Amino acid sequence: VLIDAVEEISINVNISPNPAESFVNIVVEDMDLVELYDVFGKRLYSEEGNDKVQIDMNAYSSGVYLLRICSEGKSYFEKIIKR
C-alpha cells in the first residue's frame, strides 16, 4: 500500500485573475513558499515568506502552469492558465 490515507488540505487561498494575462496575485495567510512550475515540472518562479505574492506572467507563453503553495508544513496545488 503506497498511501494509507489522504488528508484533506484546506487553506484559504485567493488566486486572481485566473486565467491570467499579465500578472497573478496570490494571497494566503501564513504562506511559507509559492512556486510556479511549467507542465514539464520545471520550476519557473519561487518566493518565500509572504502572505501576498504577485507573479509577472509576461515572461511566460500561453498555456497551463502549476502553482505550489506551502503553508504550515503542507502543500497546496492550483492550476493557472496564462492567456
C-alpha positions as CSV (number, residue, x, y, z in Angstrom):
1,V,0.0,0.0,0.0
2,L,1.5,3.3,-1.1
3,I,-1.0,5.6,0.5
4,D,-2.7,4.7,3.8
5,A,-4.9,7.8,3.9
6,V,-5.3,11.0,2.0
7,E,-5.6,14.1,4.3
8,E,-7.8,16.9,3.0
9,I,-5.8,20.0,2.9
10,S,-7.8,23.1,3.4
11,I,-6.2,26.5,3.3
12,N,-7.8,29.9,2.5
13,V,-6.2,30.8,-0.8
14,N,-7.1,33.7,-3.2
15,I,-5.6,33.5,-6.7
16,S,-6.7,36.1,-9.3
17,P,-7.1,36.6,-12.1
18,N,-7.2,33.0,-13.4
19,P,-6.9,32.8,-16.4
20,A,-4.2,35.5,-16.3
21,E,-2.7,37.7,-18.9
22,S,0.0,39.8,-17.2
23,F,0.0,39.1,-13.5
24,V,-1.3,36.6,-11.0
25,N,-2.0,37.7,-7.4
26,I,-1.8,35.1,-4.7
27,V,-3.0,35.8,-1.2
28,V,-2.6,33.1,1.5
29,E,-2.5,33.6,5.3
30,D,0.7,32.1,6.7
31,M,2.2,31.3,3.3
32,D,5.7,29.9,3.6
33,L,6.5,29.4,-0.1
34,V,5.0,29.8,-3.5
35,E,6.4,28.2,-6.6
36,L,5.3,28.2,-10.3
37,Y,6.0,25.2,-12.5
38,D,5.5,24.5,-16.2
39,V,3.8,21.4,-17.5
40,F,7.2,19.6,-17.6
41,G,7.8,20.1,-13.9
42,K,10.4,22.8,-14.4
43,R,10.3,25.4,-11.6
44,L,10.0,28.9,-13.1
45,Y,9.4,31.0,-10.0
46,S,9.9,30.8,-6.3
47,E,9.3,33.2,-3.4
48,E,9.4,32.6,0.3
49,G,7.7,34.1,3.3
50,N,5.0,36.4,2.0
51,D,1.2,36.3,2.5
52,K,0.8,38.2,-0.7
53,V,2.7,37.5,-3.9
54,Q,2.4,38.9,-7.4
55,I,3.9,36.8,-10.3
56,D,4.7,38.6,-13.5
57,M,3.3,36.2,-16.2
58,N,4.6,38.3,-19.2
59,A,7.8,36.3,-19.4
60,Y,5.8,33.0,-20.0
61,S,4.0,31.8,-23.0
62,S,0.3,31.0,-23.1
63,G,-0.6,27.7,-21.5
64,V,-1.2,25.8,-18.3
65,Y,1.1,26.2,-15.2
66,L,1.0,24.7,-11.7
67,L,1.3,26.7,-8.5
68,R,2.6,25.0,-5.4
69,I,1.7,26.9,-2.2
70,C,3.2,25.8,1.1
71,S,1.6,26.8,4.3
72,E,2.1,25.4,7.8
73,G,4.1,22.5,6.5
74,K,1.5,21.4,3.9
75,S,1.4,21.9,0.1
76,Y,-1.5,23.0,-2.0
77,F,-1.5,22.9,-5.8
78,E,-3.5,25.0,-8.1
79,K,-3.7,25.2,-11.9
80,I,-3.0,28.6,-13.5
81,I,-3.9,29.4,-17.1
82,K,-1.9,32.0,-19.0
83,R,-3.7,33.6,-22.0
